């Protein structure tokens, strides 16, 4: 996945999170449904950001950014920024 594709996916995930919060406010989803989906979205965002950082680091080191790979969710969750 190219950097621009990753950034597009990140934007879509953030948009979905905002829409989900609006739906919660409007009473269209329950708090439990919202929390469960937000957790999934946060995991997906963590993985996207990690992949983007890997690609940038590889590029900065003169390596092929396409060598970066999506890591398992458990490996990237709760990284300190």
N, C-alpha and C positions, 0 to 999 in steps of 0.2 A: 504494500500500500504506500503510495506517495505521500509526502508531507501535506499537500493540499487536500488530499482525500481524507487524511487523518483529521485535519482541522475542520473540514466539512462535517465529519462524523461527530466531532466534539461539539460543534455548534448545534447540530441536530439533537444531541443528547441533552444539552443545556436547555434548548427550546422545549423539549419534552418535559423536562423537570419543571420549568416554569408553568407550562400548560397543566401539568398534573396538580400543582399547588393551586392554580386557579380553579380547577375542577373540584378540589377538596373544599375550597372556600364556598363554591356554589352548591355544595352538597351532592355532587355527582359521583363521588367516590368516598369510601369510608377512610378513616384515619389509618386503619390496618392496611388497606389496599395501597394507600399513598405511601406509607412507610416501606412496605415491601418493594414497591416499584422504585422508590428513591434509592433504596439500598442497591438494587440491580443497576440503576443508572450510575451511581457513584462508583461501583466496581468497573463498569464499562469505561467510565471517564478515567479512572486510575490507569487502566490498561492502555487506553489511547495515549494519554500523556506520557506514560512510560515508553511506549513505542516511538513517539515523536522525539523524546529525549535521547533514546538510543540512536536513532537515525542522525540526529544533529551531532551527537558525540562521535559517531563513526565518520561522518563527513568532516568534522573538525580535526580528526586524527588522520585524514587522508585515506580513509577506508571507504568501501562501498556501502552506502546507507541501506541498500537493499538486503544487506546481510543481517539487519536487525529483525528480530522476531517478537511476536506477541508472547509475553510471559504469562504463566498461570496467575489467576486472580489472587491466590494466597501469597504469591511472591511479591506482588506490587501493592497490595492494599496496605494502608497505614504507613506508607513511606513518609518520612519527614521531609518537608519542603525546605 
